[in-house]
Amino acid sequence: MILKRKLFYYLKITLILLSSILLLSCSSSPKVEKNFDFSVEKYLGKWYEIKRFNHGFEKGLKEVTANYALEKNGKISVINRGIDSKNKESVFYATAKQTEVPNFLKVYPNVFPLIGAQYNVAWISEDYKYAIVTSSSYKYLWFLSREKSIPLDIYNEMIQKAKTLGFKTENLIDGQ
């Protein structure tokens, strides 16, 4: 009797896991174009988060910045900073690796470096001053700038590009 319960329990867990995998594999993702002209060297440096979707690891943060630097081993160090609701600095460290597609990176949080998240530069201005970043799902979207604010015409262009990718831009919140 105990053996049957354990077997039933493990079968149920397996079915739940398989269903989750199937559901995730069928979910849609933003159709970000591959950009083989993307230069990670030009992308390096400090970026200000102008707008973003609200999500767990940046919840409640303002004045958010991201700094990307090339390490000697070819990986990219990522340092995200923001101010929380108690006016304390929150810092997130990660490492990024380029994939075979230059504008698609994998980011590995330093607290749990085994699982990488997709980081896609969906659009970048010719002068590398403005960028739209997403992941492999519609949960994450960032508008980045080299300055703390962006001109209205650039912002409107970014909104249109994000909508074209299928994002609900009314869900964007301020990053600054």
C-alpha positions in Angstrom: 0.0 0.0 0.0 2.8 2.4 0.9 4.7 1.5 -2.3 1.6 2.2 -4.4 1.2 5.7 -2.7 4.8 6.5 -3.4 4.5 5.3 -7.0 1.4 7.4 -7.5 3.0 10.4 -5.9 6.1 10.2 -8.2 3.9 9.7 -11.2 1.8 12.7 -10.3 5.0 14.9 -9.9 6.4 13.6 -13.2 3.1 14.5 -15.0 3.1 18.0 -13.5 6.7 18.5 -14.6 6.1 17.2 -18.1 3.0 19.4 -18.4 4.9 22.4 -17.3 7.7 21.8 -19.8 5.2 21.3 -22.6 3.3 24.5 -21.6 6.6 26.5 -21.5 7.8 25.1 -24.8 4.5 26.1 -26.5 4.4 29.6 -25.1 5.2 32.4 -27.5 8.2 34.5 -27.3 9.2 37.9 -28.8 10.5 37.6 -32.4 13.8 39.4 -31.9 15.8 39.6 -35.1 19.3 38.4 -35.2 21.7 41.3 -35.6 25.1 40.1 -36.8 26.3 43.8 -36.9 25.8 44.2 -33.2 29.0 45.2 -31.4 29.3 44.1 -27.8 32.3 46.4 -27.4 30.1 49.5 -28.3 27.4 48.2 -25.9 29.7 48.0 -22.9 29.5 50.8 -20.3 26.8 52.4 -18.2 23.1 52.4 -19.2 20.2 54.0 -17.4 17.0 52.1 -17.2 14.3 54.5 -18.5 11.3 52.1 -18.5 10.8 48.4 -17.6 8.2 45.8 -16.8 7.8 45.3 -13.1 9.4 42.0 -12.0 10.7 40.4 -8.8 14.4 41.2 -8.8 13.9 44.9 -9.5 10.7 45.4 -7.7 10.4 48.8 -6.0 13.7 50.1 -7.4 14.3 53.5 -8.8 17.4 55.2 -10.4 18.3 51.8 -11.9 21.5 51.5 -13.9 23.4 48.7 -15.5 27.1 48.6 -16.2 28.7 46.1 -18.6 32.5 45.5 -18.7 34.5 43.1 -20.7 36.6 40.8 -18.5 40.0 39.3 -19.5 38.4 35.9 -20.0 36.0 37.3 -22.7 32.9 37.2 -20.4 31.0 40.3 -19.6 30.5 41.5 -16.0 27.1 42.9 -15.2 26.4 45.2 -12.3 22.9 46.5 -11.8 22.3 49.1 -9.2 19.1 50.8 -7.9 17.7 52.6 -4.9 15.0 50.7 -2.9 12.0 52.2 -1.1 14.1 52.8 2.0 16.7 54.8 0.0 19.3 52.0 0.2 21.3 50.9 -2.7 20.5 47.4 -4.1 23.2 45.8 -6.2 22.9 42.7 -8.4 26.0 41.0 -9.9 26.0 38.7 -12.9 28.1 37.5 -15.7 27.1 37.5 -19.4 28.3 35.3 -22.3 27.8 36.0 -25.9 26.1 33.4 -28.0 26.6 32.6 -31.6 24.2 35.5 -32.3 26.0 38.7 -31.2 22.8 40.5 -29.9 21.7 37.5 -27.9 23.5 37.0 -24.6 23.1 34.6 -21.7 23.2 36.2 -18.3 24.2 34.2 -15.2 23.4 35.7 -11.8 26.4 35.4 -9.5 24.2 34.1 -6.7 23.2 31.1 -8.8 25.5 30.9 -11.8 24.3 27.5 -13.2 21.2 28.8 -14.9 21.4 31.5 -17.5 18.7 33.8 -18.7 18.3 35.0 -22.2 19.2 38.7 -22.7 18.3 39.9 -26.2 19.1 43.4 -27.5 16.0 43.7 -29.6 16.9 47.2 -31.0 19.8 49.5 -30.7 20.2 53.0 -32.1 23.0 53.4 -34.7 25.0 55.5 -32.2 24.5 53.0 -29.3 22.8 55.6 -27.1 19.4 53.8 -26.8 18.4 50.2 -26.6 15.4 47.9 -26.1 16.2 44.7 -24.2 14.0 41.6 -23.7 14.4 38.0 -22.8 12.9 34.8 -24.3 9.5 35.7 -22.8 7.1 38.6 -22.7 7.7 39.0 -19.0 10.7 41.2 -19.4 11.3 44.4 -21.3 13.7 47.3 -20.7 14.2 50.7 -22.4 17.8 51.7 -21.8 19.7 55.0 -22.5 23.2 56.3 -22.0 21.6 59.3 -20.3 18.9 59.6 -17.5 16.3 60.7 -20.0 15.5 60.3 -23.6 13.9 62.6 -26.3 10.2 62.1 -26.8 10.7 61.1 -30.5 13.1 58.3 -29.5 10.8 57.2 -26.7 7.9 57.0 -29.2 10.0 55.0 -31.6 10.9 52.6 -28.8 7.2 52.2 -27.9 6.3 51.4 -31.5 9.2 48.8 -31.8 8.1 47.1 -28.6 4.5 46.9 -29.8 5.7 45.4 -33.1 7.5 42.7 -31.0 4.1 42.0 -29.3 4.7 43.7 -25.9 1.9 45.5 -24.0 3.7 48.8 -23.5 1.0 50.1 -21.1 2.6 47.8 -18.5 5.9 49.7 -18.6 7.0 51.5 -15.4 9.6 54.1 -14.8 13.2 53.0 -14.1 14.4 56.4 -13.0 
